[in-house]
């Protein structure tokens, strides 16, 4: 499915899709992206079932056109396609039919040999999807703030996810761990979805926000906590049995270290959750005792 989406992306003119000329500057690219992103964002088009897909395609267009190597590879493919179209117009109907038959055979041969003609561009797209784009991340942050402001102005409360997937936001009192938000990044390769990730880490504390990005090779989630009873328990979370292993790293606001916590493997989620909740209760008792001593 991912390969089909990538193939579809290569067939369109990304410049026309963004409404810019082929010699547009980075400033013009960002300007048009921001305009279109606000127009087609899923939160502003709840009745359009294809809104998330359009927004995702718009984000990928920005990634390619703002990355020097990916843009160069795309321009080569686009130029070759335009040149082929011009040549094709000069052929008569009979020769055009023969040409398409030959191209179909060539494409089938290349596919069989696993030698795609657009290999360089596809490689760059895969790199961007794997590593992410700093420009896109910043644009999504700005867009998130803009949409939140718009929603607030209309009396609407919505949580924003730049890739159109569901986010979880719980508005409660902020934890007293400090000014820096307690955020972790969770990575995995297979076996989890939004619901399972939320269930696992809700057991460790109150979640303020969660943004999840599902990818073919490696998925990830950014989770912001309002409170955490055991930072080491979170850090050592490995996930559920019969699923891929989770990797957890702190991004900011890590609470002070506590005694090492060793988490055993469980046969089901309910046992896993009970264990974590028990650890949290014990940690709460220790905190109360420490406050009394002070």
C-alpha positions in Angstrom: 0.0 0.0 0.0 2.8 2.4 0.9 4.5 1.6 -2.5 1.3 2.4 -4.3 1.0 5.8 -2.5 4.6 6.5 -3.4 4.0 5.6 -7.0 0.9 7.9 -7.1 3.0 10.7 -5.7 5.6 10.4 -8.4 2.9 10.7 -11.1 1.7 14.2 -10.2 3.4 17.6 -10.7 4.1 18.7 -7.2 4.7 22.3 -8.3 1.2 22.4 -9.8 -0.2 20.6 -6.7 1.2 23.4 -4.5 0.2 26.1 -7.1 3.7 27.4 -7.7 6.0 27.8 -10.7 8.8 25.3 -11.3 11.4 28.0 -10.4 9.7 29.0 -7.2 11.9 30.0 -4.3 11.8 28.3 -0.9 9.9 31.2 0.5 7.2 30.9 -2.2 7.0 27.1 -1.6 6.4 27.6 2.1 3.9 30.4 1.6 1.7 28.3 -0.7 2.1 25.2 1.5 0.8 27.2 4.5 -2.2 28.5 2.5 -3.2 25.1 1.2 -2.5 23.3 4.5 -5.0 25.5 6.2 -7.6 24.9 3.4 -7.3 21.1 3.3 -6.5 20.2 7.0 -8.7 17.3 8.2 -10.0 19.4 11.2 -11.4 22.0 8.9 -12.9 19.4 6.5 -14.6 16.8 8.8 -17.0 15.8 6.1 -14.3 15.0 3.5 -13.1 11.4 3.9 -10.1 12.1 1.7 -9.0 15.2 3.7 -6.3 13.4 5.6 -4.9 11.8 2.4 -4.8 15.2 0.7 -3.0 16.8 3.7 -0.5 13.9 3.9 0.3 14.3 0.2 0.7 18.1 0.7 3.2 17.4 3.5 5.2 15.0 1.3 5.3 17.6 -1.5 6.8 20.1 1.0 9.3 17.5 2.2 10.5 16.8 -1.4 10.6 20.4 -2.6 12.4 21.8 0.5 15.1 19.1 0.6 17.9 19.9 -1.9 18.8 16.3 -2.9 15.2 15.1 -3.1 14.2 18.2 -5.1 17.0 17.6 -7.6 16.0 14.0 -8.0 12.4 14.9 -8.5 13.2 17.7 -11.0 15.1 15.1 -13.1 12.2 12.7 -13.1 9.8 15.6 -13.9 12.0 16.9 -16.8 12.2 13.5 -18.2 8.5 13.1 -18.0 7.8 16.4 -19.7 10.3 15.6 -22.5 8.6 12.3 -23.0 5.2 14.0 -23.2 6.5 16.4 -25.9 8.0 13.6 -27.9 4.8 11.6 -27.5 2.7 14.4 -29.0 4.8 14.3 -32.2 4.1 10.6 -32.8 1.1 9.5 -34.8 -1.6 7.3 -33.3 -0.1 4.0 -34.6 3.4 4.8 -33.4 2.0 6.0 -30.1 0.2 2.7 -29.6 3.4 0.7 -30.4 5.5 3.0 -28.1 3.1 2.4 -25.1 3.2 -1.4 -25.6 7.0 -1.3 -25.6 7.0 0.9 -22.5 4.6 -1.5 -20.7 7.0 -4.3 -21.5 10.0 -2.4 -20.3 8.3 -1.4 -17.1 7.2 -5.0 -16.4 10.8 -6.1 -17.1 12.3 -3.4 -14.7 9.8 -4.3 -12.0 10.6 -8.0 -12.4 14.3 -7.2 -12.0 13.6 -4.8 -9.2 15.3 -1.9 -11.1 12.8 1.0 -11.0 13.6 3.9 -13.4 12.8 6.4 -10.6 15.0 4.6 -8.1 17.0 7.7 -7.0 13.9 9.7 -6.3 12.2 6.9 -4.4 15.3 6.4 -2.4 15.2 10.1 -1.4 11.5 9.9 -0.5 12.2 6.9 1.7 15.0 8.8 3.4 12.8 11.7 4.1 10.1 9.5 5.6 12.6 7.7 7.8 14.5 10.7 9.0 11.8 13.4 8.9 12.2 17.0 7.7 13.1 19.8 10.0 11.3 22.3 7.8 8.2 20.2 7.7 8.3 19.7 11.5 8.6 23.5 12.1 5.8 24.2 9.6 3.5 21.7 11.3 4.3 23.3 14.6 3.3 26.7 13.3 0.2 25.3 11.6 -0.8 23.6 14.9 -0.7 26.9 16.7 -2.6 28.6 14.0 -5.4 26.0 13.9 -5.6 26.1 17.7 -6.0 29.9 17.6 -8.7 29.6 14.9 -10.5 26.9 16.9 -10.3 29.0 20.1 -11.7 32.0 18.3 -14.8 29.9 17.3 -15.3 28.4 20.7 -14.1 25.0 19.4 -11.6 22.9 21.4 -9.7 20.5 19.1 -6.3 18.8 19.4 -4.1 19.0 16.3 -2.1 16.3 14.7 -0.1 17.4 11.6 -0.5 14.0 9.8 -4.2 13.8 10.3 -4.2 10.9 12.8 -5.9 10.9 16.2 -4.3 12.6 19.2 -5.3 12.3 22.8 -5.5 15.3 25.0 -6.6 15.4 28.6 -7.1 18.8 30.1 -6.2 18.5 33.8 -4.0 20.3 36.4 -0.4 20.5 35.3 2.1 18.3 37.3 4.5 20.0 39.7 7.6 18.4 38.2 8.8 21.7 36.8 8.4 24.1 33.9 9.9 21.7 31.3 7.2 19.3 29.9 7.7 15.6 30.6 8.0 14.2 27.1 9.2 10.9 25.8 9.7 9.4 22.3 8.5 5.8 21.8 9.7 3.8 18.7 8.7 0.4 17.4 8.7 -1.6 14.2 5.5 -3.7 14.4 2.6 -4.9 16.5 1.2 -1.7 17.9 -1.4 0.9 17.0 -2.6 4.2 18.6 -4.9 2.5 21.1 -2.4 0.0 22.4 0.4 2.6 22.8 -2.0 4.9 24.7 -3.1 2.0 27.0 0.4 1.0 27.8 1.7 4.5 28.7 -1.5 5.7 30.4 -0.7 3.1 33.1 2.5 5.0 33.9 0.8 8.3 34.5 -1.6 10.9 33.2 -1.1 11.7 29.5 -1.5 15.3 28.4 -0.9 14.9 24.7 0.1 12.1 22.3 1.0 12.4 18.7 1.6 9.1 16.8 3.2 8.6 13.3 2.7 5.2 11.8 5.3 4.2 9.1 6.0 1.1 7.1 9.5 0.6 8.5 9.5 2.2 11.9 6.7 4.0 13.8 7.0 6.4 16.6 5.0 8.5 19.1 5.7 11.6 21.2 3.9 11.5 24.5 3.7 14.3 27.0 2.8 13.4 30.6 1.1 15.5 33.2 2.5 13.2 35.9 4.7 10.2 36.2 5.2 8.0 39.3 8.2 6.1 38.1 10.5 7.6 35.4 12.6 4.4 35.2 9.5 2.2 34.8 8.6 4.3 31.7 12.1 4.2 30.4 12.3 0.4 30.8 8.9 -0.2 29.2 9.4 -2.9 26.5 5.8 -3.4 25.4 3.4 -6.4 25.2 4.2 -10.1 24.7 4.1 -11.3 21.1 4.5 -7.8 19.9 7.6 -5.9 18.8 9.8 -4.4 21.5 9.3 -0.7 22.4 12.2 1.7 22.6 11.7 4.7 25.0 13.9 7.8 25.2 13.3 11.0 27.2 13.0 14.2 25.2 12.5 16.6 28.1 11.4 17.0 31.7 12.7 13.7 33.0 12.0 13.4 36.8 14.8 12.6 39.2 16.2 9.1 39.1 14.6 6.5 41.3 15.8 3.0 42.4 16.0 0.7 39.4 12.8 -0.9 38.4 12.8 -4.3 36.7 9.6 -5.0 34.7 8.8 -8.7 34.1 7.1 -10.0 31.0 3.4 -10.7 31.2 1.0 -12.9 29.2 -1.7 -10.2 28.8 -2.2 -6.5 29.0 -4.4 -6.7 32.2 -1.6 -8.3 34.2 0.9 -5.8 32.8 -1.4 -2.8 33.7 -2.0 -4.1 37.3 1.7 -4.4 37.8 2.4 -0.9 36.6 -0.4 0.6 38.8 1.0 -1.2 41.8 4.4 0.3 41.1 2.8 3.7 40.9 1.0 3.3 44.2 4.3 2.2 45.9 6.0 5.2 44.4 3.3 7.5 45.7 3.7 6.1 49.2 7.5 6.7 49.1 6.9 10.3 48.0 4.6 10.9 50.9 7.1 9.5 53.4 9.9 11.7 51.9 7.7 14.8 52.3 7.1 14.0 55.9 10.8 13.6 56.6 11.4 17.0 55.0 
